[in-house]
Amino acid sequence: MNQRNARAKEQPPYWRYVAVLVAFALLTGALAWRAVDLQVVRNDFLQHQGDARHLRVVSDPAHRGMITDRNGEPLAISTPVHSVWAHPGNLLEAHERLPELARVLDLDAPALADRLRQRRDREFVYLRRHVRPERADAVMALGLPGVALQREYQRFYPAGEVTAHLIGFTDVDDIGLAGIELAYDSWLQGESGRKRVVQDRHGRIIDDVEQLQEPRPGRDLTLSIDRRLQYLAYRELKAAVNAHGARGGALVLMDPDTGEILALANQPAFNPNDRSSLHAANRRNAALVDAWEPGSTIKPFTVAAALEAGMVTPDTMIDTGPGVLRVGGHRVRDAHDYGRIDVSTVISKSSNVGAAKLALAMDEERLWRFLGRAGFGQRTGVGFPGEAGGRLADMPPDNELERATLAFGYGLSVTPLQLTRAYAAIAGDGTMPAPSLIRTDAPAERERIMSEATADDVLAMLEQAASPGGTAVRAQVPAYRIAGKTGTVHKSVNGGYAEDRYVAWFAGMAPASDPELVMTVMLDEPSGDAYYGGQVAAPVFSEVMGGALRLLNVPPDGLQRPSGPEPLTAMGEGQP
């Protein structure tokens, strides 16, 4: 009896069993309800919260269109690169390792830390744009939280400084900032796509979920430039600038039939692949955005205006003796007393007195209007950013001195492209083409500025100027007939003209029998004893034109005699 009572006392009360069972039931019910709540009732909300932490919609970059020369050779291409970015909050969790990251990215560690703290509330901050593959690999090898790579595109220019002034360059976001890159930015730019990705807790993409919008690559652009001719022009211009200690230079080579610009070079230059060389002084495309007084290269148009007026013929005699002409209290001089010469010799000997007498014999407005029709004083419409229109007075010269000096290239300013276009009218039977930097197979729009007969007469005079006895014998090309005109002008400074600073010009065409190429060469402030157009610009024309004619397989049209020394008649060209 006592034992039975003892066992009964050892057994727990019944209510305890009930309490445990009820507790288990409640716990099971709570868990079941929690499961239903998470899996059914709040499933959408929780799924959204999870996605918000790991799913992201990111940009899928599109590459910029390629720029090529007329033969399809690349001049600007976009190559894929990586940029390093970070989630500031996540990266700051490993703040003690920031010096490691700064060393790999070549950044200042304290500055990096400050930048991350200032942007702690953001989820995306670039640390370094466009890094080399080996550097990107080194960054990811650190295994830092919140650090990741993003694919982007970087612009590369295979021809480097040879085409730099023309092509221009883009910024770090691949947006055009200068040159063709700026002028045709909307055409070249692609449209980035969008995709949904899964990221880990460090912000790194671990999976692509879906493509929301396909990226649209930029459209390619084919220029009128021939890269072979561009290299040739750049090489010879640079050599001449260096040889003569010039401040700079420009060269434009054009097809007079289509108006297409086949080469356009400038000095000094820069390398668009090296951003440290992008100095303002080297970036100017002088051939299009700067203008100078053209000197004696204007004389063919003075003669053309007189021929168009019916005042003279190529054989009309003009008395230029004694080599000096008094106009409005000033003197217009020739290098020598040429005496009585015909109009053709005015061009071949580059007589300032002869040109001035022709201008003074015309109506006051005739030469001024003719120069306006030839495109001087207005932009060519080539579509290049910042193109200059040069300067031609809004009204005809109101005194004899201005009319006389206008006849040999003072009192107006032109760009090398403007002068090339005007000479293309002489090469094109009197019609002037619209210049183009874009390759075109359609006939160029043309504007007649002189009759075909006048153009033929002036062309013959220019060929005489490039023959022995003329001012441009150094422009000759063996086996080809050359036509062209030199120019040497004192630079305008502080309202006057510098006695020892010059701009040297040569503009011409070949073959003279049927011109297929027109070229202008300009050297700014050549130093030393050689600074005349016939001495420093004409030889550049000879080298570039000769190479271009051979590269383009243009048949020879004659055998020219070897070039002799520069005649003394060239030494006074453009002297006011």
Sequence and secondary structure as in RCSB ss.txt:
>XXXX:A:sequence
MNQRNARAKEQPPYWRYVAVLVAFALLTGALAWRAVDLQVVRNDFLQHQGDARHLRVVSDPAHRGMITDRNGEPL
AISTPVHSVWAHPGNLLEAHERLPELARVLDLDAPALADRLRQRRDREFVYLRRHVRPERADAVMALGLPGVALQ
REYQRFYPAGEVTAHLIGFTDVDDIGLAGIELAYDSWLQGESGRKRVVQDRHGRIIDDVEQLQEPRPGRDLTLSI
DRRLQYLAYRELKAAVNAHGARGGALVLMDPDTGEILALANQPAFNPNDRSSLHAANRRNAALVDAWEPGSTIKP
FTVAAALEAGMVTPDTMIDTGPGVLRVGGHRVRDAHDYGRIDVSTVISKSSNVGAAKLALAMDEERLWRFLGRAG
FGQRTGVGFPGEAGGRLADMPPDNELERATLAFGYGLSVTPLQLTRAYAAIAGDGTMPAPSLIRTDAPAERERIM
SEATADDVLAMLEQAASPGGTAVRAQVPAYRIAGKTGTVHKSVNGGYAEDRYVAWFAGMAPASDPELVMTVMLDE
PSGDAYYGGQVAAPVFSEVMGGALRLLNVPPDGLQRPSGPEPLTAMGEGQP
>XXXX:A:secstr
 HHHHHHHHHS  HHHHHHHHHHHHHHHHHHHHHHHIIIIITHHHHHHHHHHHHEEEEEE      EE TTS EE
EEEEEEEEEEE HHHHHTTGGGHHHHHHHHT  HHHHHHHHHHTTT S EEEEEEE HHHHHHHHHT  TTEEEE
EEEEEE TTGGGSHHHH EE TTS EEEHHHHHTHHHH  B EEEEEEE TTS EEEEEEEEE  B    EEBS 
 HHHHHHHHHHHHHHHHHTT SEEEEEEE TTT BEEEEEEES   TT GGG  HHHH  HHHH  B  GGGGHH
HHHHHHHHTTS  TT EEE TTSEEEETTEEEE SS   EEEHHHHHHTT HHHHHHHHHHS TTHHHHHHHHTT
TTS      TT    B  SS  SSHHHHHHHTTT S BB HHHHHHHHHHHHTTTEEE  BSB   S   EEE S
 HHHHHHHHHHHHHHTSTTSS GGG BTTB  EEEEEEEEEEETTEEEEEEEEEEEEEEE TTS  EEEEEEEES
  SS  SIIIIIHHHHHHHHHHHHHHTT           S  GGGGGTT  
